[in-house]
Amino acid sequence: MGETVYLNGEFIAKDEAKISPNDRGFIFADGVYEVVKYYNAKAFRYQDHIERLNRSLAEIGINYTQTNQLEAVFNVLLSRNSKLNQQAGIYLQITRGADTRVHHFPKDITPTVYAFTTDLVSNTENLEKGIKVISADDIRWHRCDIKSVSLLPNTMLYNKAVEEGAGECILVRDGYVTEATHSSVCAVKNGVLITHPLSNLILPGITRKVVLEICAANNIKVEERLFTKEELLEMDEIFISGTGSEITPVVQVDNIEIGERKPGKVTKLIQEKFFEMIP
Ligand SMILES: Cc1ncc(COP(=O)(O)O)c(C=O)c1O
């Protein structure tokens, strides 16, 4: 049996899944997405993901009111794809739907809803040893708070990282570190955790939110503030956080080694507390 996917109310074989070439997701990248991680069929921070999805949908005016039914959909997908006893991801995408190609939002259009399972397994080596990242100019738009499928800048920048043998690309806008192509960025200086404040320039990362909760519970001081790339290179510790990356230490940025080129104390503590919260 091949892979089962969910498309517009139906569970079907991936080979059978068809969408219109006029789908605005295809034509305009007019849609939003979420990735939820499951640990042995238990979702991590499910409600946070649905709240962020609802917000993304509202921000771009897609009228899809059935997000409360998605949990059951995801469970069927995990079961049909034999992913109940392992780590797995669910990718969900909702686009505005198909119509003639017009720039305004057509009225009475039915959203396209597509979901599938992914192999989202912790990268133990990266978690233990840390990764090298590159840095680059943040060439994205000014609504990075929306989890939009319009990810060409992210893919271009991440591809550059891969070509250079790095694990992520940290983004710098007007001299300040924002986040990375598919993860949030946190740094530690003199025991204080520093991260870009929530704004239109970064995605409100759910793992980032969990990190801030861990800091609050463990008396780690937090500064949500702007910091420059020069400051970043002088940090004692750096890590990226994300649904896929979990808490991954960063031990090198471009050609500069961070700390002693090994995961720092605060990073390791946050990582440990994070894994204690896994369902
Ligand atoms: C641009 C960007 N920032 C941050 C994150 C991390 O968000 P989360 O922790 O919710 O996975 C992601 C995740 O895909 C992302 O794409």
The ligand as an ORCA input file, in Angstrom:
! r2SCAN-3c Opt
* xyz 0 1
  C      10.805     30.993      9.296
  C      10.581     30.104     10.478
  N      10.901     30.558     11.700
  C      10.732     29.799     12.798
  C      10.232     28.507     12.707
  C      10.059     27.700     13.950
  O       8.700     27.632     14.287
  P       8.124     26.428     15.141
  O       8.909     26.378     16.406
  O       6.707     26.801     15.362
  O       8.304     25.204     14.310
  C       9.871     28.003     11.455
  C       9.316     26.653     11.343
  O       9.024     26.150     10.288
  C      10.042     28.822     10.309
  O       9.709     28.384      9.089
*
